[in-house]
Amino acid sequence: MNIYINGTGCISPQETAQGGPLLATLREYDQVRLTNVDPDYKQWVDVKQIRRMSRVVKMGVGAANLSLEEAGITQPDAIITGTAYGCLDDTGVFLSKMVNQQEEMLTPTAFIQSTHNTVAGQIALLLGCNGYNNTFVHRGFSFENSLLDAIMILKEGSAKHILAGGLDEITNHSHQLLTRFGIYKKTPVKTMELLNSPTRGTIAGEGASFFLLSPEISPGTVATLTGLSTLYKPLWEGEVIGHIMKFLEDNNCTPADIDLIVTGRNGDIDQDEIYEEVAAALFPDHAEACFKHLCGEYPTAAAFGMWMANAVIAEQQVPEAAVFYGKAPEKIKKVLLYNHHQGTHHSLILLSAC
Amino acid sequence: MADLKAQIIEQLNLQEVAPESIGNDQSLFSKEGLGLDSIDALELIVLLQQHYNLRIANPEQGPQIFQSVRTMATYITANQTVQA
């Protein structure tokens, strides 16, 4: 069974919500924390409802609507989201009030909106969708597991149109905490220089990317979600290489069949080493594109990578800003997305042109 | 009442609503009025506690107290006087 990507929507630190050619207007940054370029959310949500929504809820609802609009679907059969951090801002608000007000006089809104499944729930409420609704909170596999759930449901035949997506936000509080762990660079880095940065650490990012998946092709569809696999805490690079070989074999292809690899390089010299190893072992002559210098690092950043891979197939070219190495062939039929988060959560997503 | 309107706007995050656009007798919960809902009602109860140290002892009084800004102000004035 083919699983078609009938619609996509993305809200990110790039101008991805506006439509038009991929990265036509590149947003270049010189900082260690990227924040979303917000569209006008009032086009999807009533002002009275927006007032209760935090940024992550708005970006999720916005990206979900973009993907539904592109697919021409008003009512999906299921809504599945993946998020590692959830509604972090409202969680912070609620916990801060709990401390500051000695657990007295707590307001309901922040509490209600602070759960991880708020976004999927909010999308369902706005659409009036009573179907399957689930949220995966699995750190660096949150998005991948939401896709896996969607794939299994579609293969079971219990749904025809599934809205699946990954989203995470960065807040002042979380950025401060994660900075203490040494995840981010100590000094600002320019967007287009990040991937060749010789230092440790990366840049923080955020975003929401949604996909309308279906076994039925729609007129504007360009790609199928051909394969998905995850690998947790590989012991060494050979295990990753072996896993990729097996993954390609399971999907009836070899490295030679891949036209473009999209990797999750994030500019951290330690974390990018594995991409070098994989490229050298399996894809030495392949063109490679990257995305985390555009959207920043976050646990569900692979969703942005998949959105970009789908757009590359649609346009049959890789925007200069996304090219890391080489030149993609004229016809881009198969794109392999290889991403890892924090060196522990490795994932593979294979997209094929229709 | 102007202060109370500002507090309501802040507590409920009523974007694009100016204090002067809320009528003193305008209904808070009807569709023709501000169109508030049950979550807003909880927020207004918290507002009374936070700003005026008032707890609504009898929940059945709620609809009457939160009918409009004027009824809220009347309740606040009456009960603060009682406390004083």
Interface residues (C-beta under 8 A of the other chain):
Chain A: V47 K48 I50 R51 R52 E104 M105 L106 T107 P108 T109 I112
Chain B: Q11 L12 N13 L14 Q15 E16 G35 I39 L42 E43 V46 Q49 Q50
